[in-house]
Amino acid sequence: MGLPQINIRFIQAARTAVTRSENGIVALLVADDTKERTSYSYAYATDVDAEEFSAENVALIKTAFDGGPRKVLIERTSGEDLEAALKRLTVKRFNWLACIGEEITTDTNIGKVAAWIKEQRQANKTVKAVLPQAAETQYNDSGIVAFATDGIVCGVKTYSRAEFCPRIAGILAGMPMTRSATYYNIPEASAITESADPEGDIEKGSMILINDGENIKIASGNNSYHLLAEGDTEDMKSIKIVDGMDLIRDDIRTTFENEYIGVNNSYDNKTIFIGAVRQYFSELMKQGVLYDEYNNTADIDVDAQRSYLATKYDVTEMTDEQILTANTGKNIYVKADVQFSDAIENLTFVVTMS
């Protein structure tokens, strides 16, 4: 049976978490009419066939490889068939999406891509996107990075914010779970159009580059989520933490589907599953994904079970222990309490002279 494998699968998932996080997949929507073929998958920049796309698009596609993603998927599209390209991506596995081409990077079409990303995440898919900050609209979503720096000089080429998004997507796809994008160096860049209000831009949810006098860097590893909904915390603004949340969501869902669905829903089997999740959290603490001084744990959600049972019969006189061990049919209700490890970004250093 699959049940004894739960613990093994969770431990394997946790121990490979950091490695997997730095081998993400980039998907690119590319507006290009050079050929009719729609879908591509490349493992290396040298694999990109220069005859399949315009020279300008080939150069932009190759920037996505500079951050070290595992592979790059491409969907050829235009403004007219954007929905068809997004539909093709719905059944493909990737981590970060970016767009290439003036036709696809208009505010209108980028708005459609942003709406699609939000829909996918609401459907529990852990895809995210790096999109150029629109002139009028801020995305305000933890799954969308709003890139807002223009005039990025790299050799003889000066990139707009839209053109540089594939490069940022590649960086984020290749970023290990043990660090954030804050102060990530862009070695090929020599100058940028600098923000007049860097702190203000970051506060409103934009990702920008800064020039520290020697290097061009990502100012902050933040997504576009800045107007927090009730119950959300500042952590939800961090790309690193949202990546960790997505990793855990994927691992638990995949392991549950592969190793648990179909087994007898007894109280003993519920506790085996809960124990396996706790072991998974323990391993993630060792890997630096979860904070190692916090009691990261999971339990059966008694309140949720009580609500479910109340739809079947009167539970007003039932104790929590009775609710905990009650038959919940095909359902299992679990709650977790975890704390993610963020990256070091700020220093307060007081020197006292006596």
N, C-alpha and C positions, 0 to 999 in steps of 0.2 A: 504493500500500500504506500501511498505517497506521504502519509503523516510522519513517519520517522525521518523523512528527508527535510522537513521544515527547518530544523535547527542547522543542519549542514548547509542548506542553501542560503540561509540568512547570514551565517558566518562567512561563507565565501563572498557574498555580496558586500558585506562590510569591509572585508580585508582587501577587496579590489576597488573600493569606493574612490580613493584618491587617484588611482591609475585610470579608472574609467572617466573621472571628471576632467582629466586633461587630454582626453581623446574623444572630444565631442565631434559632432557632425554639423557642418554648415550647409544650409540650403540657400540657393540664389535664384531669385526670379530675374531673368535677363530678357530685356526687350531687344530683340535682334531678329532681323529677317534674312540673314545670310543663308540659312538652310531651313528645311521644313521639320526636321527631327525635333522632338520636344523635350526629351528627358535624357540626362547624362549623369554619370557618376565617375568622379576622378579621385584617385588616391594621392596623386602628386601633381604639382604644378606643371611638371614636364609632360604629363599625360594629356594636357589640354590641347586639343587639335586646333591649330590656328586657322584652319580652313572652315571650321564650323561656325565661327563668330567673327564679327568685325575686329580689326586690330585693336581698337580702343577698348572693346569689351573684353577681349582676351587679356589685356593688361590689367583690367580691373578684377577680372575673375582670379587671376594669379595672386593678387594681393591677399585674398582670403586664405591662402595657404601659408602666409608668412607667420601666422600665430601658432601654427602646428596642429590644426585639426586632423582628425583621423581620415576624413574624406570630405569632398565637396560635391553636393548634388546640385544639378542645374535644371531648371524648368524654363524653357523658352516661352515667351509670352508677348503680349502687346496689350494696349489699353482695352482693346475689344474682347480679348479672350482671357482676361485676368482671372475671372471666376473659374474657368476651366483649368488653368494652371494651379490655382489654389486647391481645387478639388483633387487634382493628381497628388498634391502634397499631403492631403488628408490621410492617405494610406501609406505614407512613407515616414520612416523614423529619422528624425534629426533634432538638433538642439537649438541652433540659432539660425535665423533667417535674415537675409538682407536683399536689397533690390539694386539692379543695375540698369541704367538707361534712362534718358530724359522722359521718354513716354510713360515709363512705369513709376517714376519718382515725382510725379506731380502731386500736389497736396491732395487732390481728389483720390488718386489711385493709392497713395500711401495710406490715406484714411481707410480705404477698403481693406488693405492688408492689415492695418491695426485692428480693425473690427474683426477680421478673421482670426487673428491671434487670440483676441479676447474670447471669441466663441470656442476655440479649441481648448483653451485653458479652463473655461467653464465646464467643458466636457471631460475634464481631468487629464488632458494631454499636456505634457510638460514642455511644449515648444515655446520659444521666446524669439524676439526679433530686435534687430538694431535698425532703427528707421531715422531718416533725417528729420530734425525738428521742423515742424510745419510753421508757416508764417503766423497763423492765427490760432492753431489748435495745439493744446498739450494733451498727451495721451493719458497720463495719470493711471498707469497700470504697471504692476510689478513684473509683468512678462514682456514689457517693451522698454528698450533703451532709446531715449530721444537724443540723438547726436546733433550737436549744435555748433561745431567749429568749422569755419570756412577758411580759405586761403592757406591750405596746408601745403607747404613747399617741400617737395621731395625730389631732389635733383633738378631736372628741367621741367618737371610736371608740377602744377599747382592744382590740388584737389579741392573740390567743393565738399560740403558736408555730406551730400548724397553719395558722391563718388568714394568717400572714405569709409562708408558704412560696412562694405565687405571686409575691409581690413580690421575694423573693430570687432565684427562678428567672428572672424578667425581667431583674434586674440582671446575673446571670451570662451570660444569653444576649446581652445588649447590651455585654458587657465586651470591649474590644479586646485582642488578644493581647499588646499592649505594656504592659499594667499588670495588677496583681492586684486582688482584691477587698478586700485588707487596707486598713483605714481608709477604706473607701468610705462616704461620708456619706449618711445617711438624712434628708434635710432636713425631711420632714413629721413626723418623730418628735420628741417633746418629753420623753419619759420612758420608762423600761423597768424591769422587775423585774431588778435587777442581780445578776449571778452572785456567789456568795460566794467562789468560787475560779476566776477567769477562766483563769489559766494551767493549772490542773488540768483544766478543762473542755476546753480546746483540746488538751491532751495526750492526753485520752481520745477525741478525734475529734469533738467537738461544735463547730459554728459558733455563735458568740454575738455579740450586740451589746454595745457598751460605751458608757458616757457619760463623755466627757472633760471634762465641766464646761461645755462650750459646745455640743457636737454629739453626736448618737447615730451611732455608726459600727459597721461590721462589724469585729470585733476582729482576725480573721485569715482569709485566703482559703484555708482548709483544708477538705479533705473528711474523711470519717469513717474513712479508713484510718489506723490507729494501731498495730496489732500487725503489724509487717512480716514478710512471709514471707521465707524465705532467698533471697538474691539481690536483693531489692528495697532501694531506698535511701530516705532521707528525702524525696527529690524527689517520690515518689509520693503524698505527703500534700498536695501543692500543687495546687489547682484549676487554676492557670495552666499549670503544666507538664503536667498530664494533658490539658488542652485542647489543648496543642501536640502531644502524642503522638497524640491522636485526629485532629487535623487532618492530620498527616503520614500516618497510617495510611489515612485516607480518600482523600487525594490519590494516594498510591502505588497503592492498590488500584484506584481508579477509572481512573487513567491506564493501568495495566497491562491491565485488562480491556478498555478501549476501543481501545488502540493497539498492544498487544503480542500478546495471545492470538491464535493462528492463524498467526503468522509462523514461519518456519523456525527451529528451536532450534539454530542454529549457534553456535560460540564467538564469531564476529564480532558476531552479533546480541545475544548475552549482554553483550558489552562495550559495545555501543551503549546498552543499557538501563542498565547500571551507570553509564556516563558521564552519562546523562540524570539519574539519581538524584543523582549528585554535583553536577551543575549546579543541580538543585532545592535541595539543601542550601545551596549557595553563595548562592543568591538569598534563602533564608530567613535566612541570616546578615545580609544587608543589611537585611532587614525587621525584624531584632531578635527573631526567634523562636528562632533558634539562636545560641549564644554565638560572637561573632566572632573570638575569639582561640583557638578550639579547632579542631582539624583534623577537622571533621565530614565523614565519608566513608562510602562503601559499597564492598563488594568481593564477589566470588564467594566463597561459604562453602566452602572446601576441605574442611573436616572433615565437613560435611553431605554434600557430594558423595561423599566417600570412603565414608561410611556407606551411602549409596544404592547405590553401585557394588559394595560388598561383598555386597549381597544378590543380585547377579547373577553375580559371579565373584571369583576370588582377586585382591586388590589389595595384598597384603603387600609386593610388590616394586615397586610403582608409586611414582614420585616425586610430590611435590606438583604439579610442572609438568604431569606426565602426567594427574593427577587433575583439574587445573584445566581442561584442554582436552578431557577425555573426553566422550563422548556421554552425556547424561543423559536421553535419551528425551523425555518431555513435561515434564520438571521443570526448574526453574531455582532454584538455591539462592543466596540473597543474605544478607549480614549487614551491619549498619550500626553505626557508632560515632559517636554525636552527643552534644552537650551543650547543654541548653536554657538560654536566658536567663531567670533568675528576676527578680523585681521587688525593688527596694530596699526593705527593711523595717527593718533594724537599723543603728544608727550607733554606732561607737566613736570618740570624739573626745577626744584627750588634749591638754590645754593645759599647757605648761610655762612657769612664770613664773621669770624670772631677774633 
